[in-house]
């Protein structure tokens, strides 16, 4: 799921991925093959081929067979709860932001071919999540207003720094990976559970890759480190567990007032999870960013000390 950050810092805001066989066009032309997830009973690990990124799982979150979603109409609707529909609508709106995210990434990283190749694949998978959950909603008779989707199309503003943009996306992907996996275990309707599980696997792979590009960027642009620490500090100290899409898109688009958003999905996740779920997720975010900058971030105090040191 997209999680770019615009030029303004969050505090300046006025408001607080069924394994398809389609390949991205650049892989078709180069002859590269997306890997099969099942190799002698084990998932083949991700690998890099030249400068093009090969995903850890050749997934889209839409069903492996159209009949999987179609079957919901006849056999699965009794397992669908109002909360399932509301959350799926929030996912659809969240994943829709990958298109403006791709637009912004290709502009902000115009001098980085490798990262641009990755985000093209990333956006393809994220849009498959969007359409997969949208197909599920259609199967249970729920309409998604296209006007709400179109309202999200404007590209994100450039990040404070490219490193801050990458860090924001690490936070985004780890958050939805955690949320989607919990939702997969909680929902009762099997097709919806499978959509969440497949999407969560995609998000885990995306988080790893954004971490790779963040490490690489900081190695050549160490002056951008403070912006990364400011970013993680904002998310782990906010009074409400937030997702970057909610902060930078859903809370700012007037057309989404009163509509289910990614923030509602996160709120549901917290309600169905153990009391320490938020603390564990925030610790996971600190560890990830800490691994990228080479400094353990076990607490908010560690972040503040690292930030102070980076400004000296």
Secondary structure, DSSP 4 states (H G I P E B T S, - for coil): ------SS-GGGSS----------HHHHHHT--PPPS-BTTBPPPPEEETTEEE-SS---SS-SSHHHHHHIIIIIGGG--HHHHHHHHHHHHHHTTHHHHHHHHHHHTTT-HHHHHHHHHHHHHHHHHHHHHHHHHHHTT----HHHHHTT-SPPPPPSSHHHHHHHHHHHHHHHHHHHHHHHHH--SHHHHHHHHHHHHHHHHHHHHHHHHHHHHHHH-GGGHHHHHHHHHHHHH-SS---HHIIIIITT-GGGTTS--HHHHHHHHHHHS-TTHHHHHHHHHHHHHHHHHTS---SHHHHHHHHHHHH-
